[in-house]
Amino acid sequence: MEKRDYLIILYDLYGELLNDKQKKYFEDYYFQNLSLGEISENLGTSRNAIHKVLQGVEEKLFFYEEKLKLYQKSKIIYAIIDNVKDKKIKRILKEEILEDEIYK
């Protein structure tokens, strides 16, 4: 998996632990595909400042996953569910346990 995709998944899991500025910069860069220059121009902040915030966000997301392992655990749960033979039970488990689209 590419680093970008992995960071987006981690953001989906842990984004609420970030402050508003961190979320704004991350979303502009990763979801809106804006360059550092475009974000800088839109927000009146230096490119370097945006770069530093984004680096800090990446470090935090990796740290949260290292400590909490929500993504790793969800992959294990999905693998277990995927091995369930009964299709009805499998569907119910996917709907109830793995409600978030990033796991399906």
GIRAUR-V808568 format. One record per residue. N is the residue number from 1. D_LAST is the distance of its C-alpha to the last C-alpha in Angstrom with 1 decimal. Layout:
BEGIN
N;D_LAST
N;D_LAST
END
This chain:
BEGIN
1;15.6
2;17.9
3;19.3
4;18.6
5;14.8
6;15.0
7;17.2
8;15.1
9;12.2
10;15.2
11;16.7
12;13.8
13;14.3
14;18.1
15;19.3
16;21.2
17;23.3
18;24.8
19;27.8
20;28.0
21;29.6
22;27.0
23;24.2
24;26.2
25;27.0
26;23.4
27;22.1
28;25.1
29;24.7
30;21.0
31;19.8
32;23.1
33;24.1
34;27.5
35;29.9
36;31.7
37;34.7
38;33.2
39;31.8
40;35.2
41;37.0
42;35.0
43;35.3
44;38.7
45;37.6
46;38.4
47;35.9
48;36.7
49;35.8
50;32.4
51;31.8
52;32.8
53;30.5
54;27.5
55;28.5
56;28.7
57;25.3
58;23.8
59;25.9
60;24.9
61;21.1
62;21.7
63;24.1
64;21.8
65;19.1
66;22.1
67;23.3
68;20.4
69;17.8
70;14.8
71;12.5
72;14.2
73;14.0
74;10.3
75;9.9
76;12.6
77;11.3
78;8.1
79;10.8
80;13.0
81;10.9
82;10.3
83;14.1
84;14.9
85;17.1
86;17.5
87;15.1
88;16.0
89;15.4
90;12.0
91;11.0
92;12.8
93;11.3
94;7.7
95;9.4
96;11.8
97;10.6
98;7.2
99;8.2
100;7.4
101;5.3
102;5.8
103;3.8
104;0.0
END
